[in-house]
Amino acid sequence: MSWFSFSWQNFWFSFLALAFEGLPFLMAGSLVSGVVAVFVPSTRINRLLPRNPFLATLASGFLGVFLPVCDCGVVPIVRRLLNKGMPVSCGLTFMLASPIVNPIVAFSTYAAFRGQSPGLNTLIRLTAGYAVAVLAGLVALKVRPDAVLKTDVVRPDRRRRAGLSVAPMPEDAPDGNVTTFGAKLIAAVRLASDDFIDTAVYFMLGAAVAAVFNTAVNQAIILPLARHALLATGAMTGLSALMTLCSTSDAFIAATFISFPMFARMSFLIFGPMFDFKLLFLYRLLFRKRFIVLLGVGLYVLVALLCSQVLPLIYASRGL
């Protein structure tokens, strides 16, 4: 049995499908980030979160309910929020939770699992995704910002307090130099364009790699893994990273892997929106390489253990 068979026709079909699926959300996220950068003062963002760092991290996991963006578009928004003074722990929690804890994803997950306990699966996905994101954010509370963020992410005054270099950023100007609504709107569009171009390059690279995997690799080679709980969960977790699906539609793909137990498919729905292949490139806009590696390994282990050791007990208690 051949495990690799490449076809340009299949590649372009898969690549364009991923691009047309993800780019609209990426554009929407960039537009929101531009609006945040120009129209939302730092003081207003700070008022949204409690002053207590622990409570602020917990609250950050719910921001996706009000900013329903998927994993394709959340990175430029977090970039602007960090630039506006949001703590790293809150930014990380929001970035990981928002692609899962939002109304659009909840609706799509419920629709995808019709006939497969949709309410329970939707609740578990949102709850588990929130818990994993908050745990990652609480860990980030113990880490210095200069050990996590790239030097060009936050504004000079923020970087100076964080111990980072203070080279000027081109996006500093719109905050203080525009006053009229029309000027602010133009500045928001300009910033959104910059963010979209920056992130689209990485997204398209990730989509190309995912298209090769989706079309050239024989999917039958992973089926024997479904018989072992830990291996099945680890395989689905890794598969979610390679397929780089949008969090608003990945539930429809996960629902088709009926040979895998539901707790293994749940790892697909939790890890993928937090750390798939395209996000590996997008995260380079925010974080240092070492932190990205540690984040990916930590999330993989946490999600795999949660889904293989805890979720089976929950499903068994419901007779599933």
N, C-alpha and C positions, 0 to 999 in steps of 0.2 A: 504493500500500500504506500503510495507516494504521499509525503507529508507537506510538499511544497510544489505548487503549480501556479506560475504567474501568467496573468493575461492583462494586457494593457486596457482592453475594453472594460473588463470587470474593475480594474483599478480606478479608471476615470469615473466610472459610475459610482463607486463607493466614495471616492474622494469628493466628487461634486455634491453627493448627498450629504456628507458630513459638513461640507462648507456651507451649503445653502441652509442646513439646519442650524448651525452654530453662529454664523456671522450676523444674522438679525439680532440675536440675543447679545452678542458682543457689541454691536452698535448701540443697542438700547442701554447696556451697562455703561458704555462710554458717554452717552448723552446724559445719563443720570449723574455720572461722576463730574461732568462739566458743570452741571447745575449746582451740585454740592460745592464745588470749588469756588464758584462765583457768588451764589445767592445765600449760602448757609454759613453764618458766622461761626467762628470757633466756639464762642460762648454758648451758642444755641446747641451745638453738638454736645458740648460738655454737660448741659442741663439735661439731656436725654438719659444720661447714665448716672447712677448713684456715685457719690464721692468715694465710698468704700471700694477699694480695688477688687475685692472678692465679689461683692454684689454687682459691680459694674461689669465684670466678666460674665456673670450669670445672665445679666440683662442683655448683653451684646448678642447672645445666642438667639434672641427673639427679634432682632432688628430685621431679619429677613421677612418677617410677617408684613412689615410696612414697606420694605424695599425688595419686592419679589423678583430677584434676578437669579439666573442660573450660574453654574460654574464658569460658563463662557464669558460672562460680563461682570463678575463680582470683583475681579482683580483691579481694574482701573478705579472702581469705587473705593475700595480699601486703600488704594494708593493716595487718593485725594483725602480720605478721612484721616489717614496717618499724617498727611501734610497739614491738616487742620488741627492737629494736636491730640487725636485719639491715642490712648495708650496701646502699646504693641499687643498686650494680652487681649484687649477688646477687639482690636482690628483682626487678629488671628482667629478669635472665636467667631466673629461675624463672617469672616471669609470662608471658614469651614462649614458653618451652620446654614448660612443663607441659601446655598444651592439645594438644601434638603428641607429646611424649616421655612417653607413659603407656600402660599395657597395654590399656586399653579402646580407645583410638584405634588402636593397632597391630592389634588384633583386627578392628575394624570396617573398617580400610583393606584388610586382607588379604581379608576377606569380600567387600568391594565390587568388588575387582579380580580375582575368580576368572575364570580364562581370559584374563587380561591381565597375565601375569607378576606375580602378587600378591606373591610374596616379594621380588622386586627393588623393586617400587614401594613396598612397606611400608618396606623398609630405606632407600631413598632419602629417603622422606618424613621418617622419624625422624632420619636423619643430617643432612640438610639443615636441618631445623627446629632441631636442636640447634646446628649451626654458626652459623646466623643469630642465634639468641638469644645465644650466647656473644659473638659479635662486637659486638652491641649492648651487652651488659654490660661488655665491655672498654672501649668508648668511654665509658660512664658512669663508669668509674673516674677519668677525667680531668675530670669535671664536679663542681662543688660541690653538695652536697645542697640548699642553699637556692635554687639555680638550677633545681632539678628538682621538688622536692616542694612541695605546698601546705602552708601553715603549720599546718593542723590534723591532719596525718597522724601525726606522731611525738609521743612523750610530752614533757612540759616539759623533763626533764633532757636528753633526746636533742636537742630543738630548740635548747636553749641552747648545746650544744656545736657544733651545726651552724650557729649564727648566725641562728636563726629566732626569731620572737616566742614568748612563753611563756604564752599564754592557756591556762587549764586545759582538759583534755579530760574529758568525762563518763566515758569508759571507763578512766580511770586508776584509779578506786577499786577495781574488783574484784580487781586484781592483789594489793593489799596488805591489803584489809579482809575477805576471806573465808578461812576456814581449814578448815571441815568440807567433806566431799565433797558433801553435799546443798546447802550454800550455794554451792559452786563450780559445781555443775551448774545451779542456778538462774541464776547470773551468766552462765554460758556461753550458756544459752538466751536470756537477755535481750539479750546482745550480738549473738547470731546474728539475733535479730528485728530489731534496729536495722540491722544490715548488710543484711539481706534487703530491708527497706523502702527503704533508701537506694539500693541497686543495682537493685531491681525497677522503680523509676520510669524510670530511664534505659534499662533493657532493653526495657520496653514501648514507649517512644518509638522506639527503634531498630527494633523488630519492626514497628511501624506503617509506617515508611518503607520497610522491606524488602518488606512485603506489597504496597505500591503498585507497587514495581518488579517484583515477581514476577508480578503479575496484570495490570498495565495497560500495560507496555512490551512491544512486539512483539520477541520474542527473535531473530527472523530477521534483524534489522538488524546483529547482531554476527557472523554467519556468514562474511561475506567477509574478516574479519580473520584467519581461521584459516589462510590461505594463506601468510602471512609470519611467520617465526619470532619476530621481536621484537614485531611487532604482536599476534600471537596470544598471546604470553606477557603482554604488557602488558594486553591485553583480559581475559584470564582472571584476572590479578591484581586488576584493578579490579572485575571482576564478583564476585569472592569477598568484597570489602569491602562491596559493595552488597547481596548476598544475605543476609548475616549469619546463616549457618548454624552450628549447633553442631559443634564439632570431632569429636564422636563419631559424626556421621552425614553430614558433608559429603562423604566419599569416595563415597557412593552417588550423590550428585548429580554429582560430577566425572566419575565413570565413564560417565555418559550422554552427555557431550560428545564423542562419538567422532569428530566432524569436526575436532576440535582435536588436535594432536600431544600425546603423553604428557608431554613436558617442559613444555608450556604448562598442562596440567591440573595438573601438580605445583605450579606457582606458585599455583594456586587453593587447594591443600591446605596450603600453607605460609603464605601471606600472610593468608588469611582468619582463621585462629585467632589471629593476632597483632594484626591491626588491621582489623576490620570496622566497620560503621557503628555497631552498638550499643556496641562497645568504645570508639569515639570519645567517647561520652557517659560510659561507666563509668570511663574513665581520668581524667576530670575530678575524680573522687573522690580521686585520688592526686597527679596531676602538674599543673604549671602549663601554661597554654594554649600558650605558645610551645614548650615541650618536647614537647607532644603533636604539634604540627604538624611539628616537626623529626623526631620519631620516626617518624611516618607516612610522610613523604617519604623518609627514609633507608631504612626497611624496604622500601618500594615499589621503589626503585631497586636495592637489594641483591638482593631476591628476583627481580626481573625480569631482571637481568643474570646471576645464578646459573643461572636456569632456561633462559634463551635462549642462553647462551654455553657453559656447562659441562655441564649435563645432556644436551644433544644428543650430546656426545662419548661420554658414558657409555652412553647407549642405543644409539648406533651401534656401540660396541665389543661389545655383546651381540647385535647383529643385529636390533635393534628399531626 
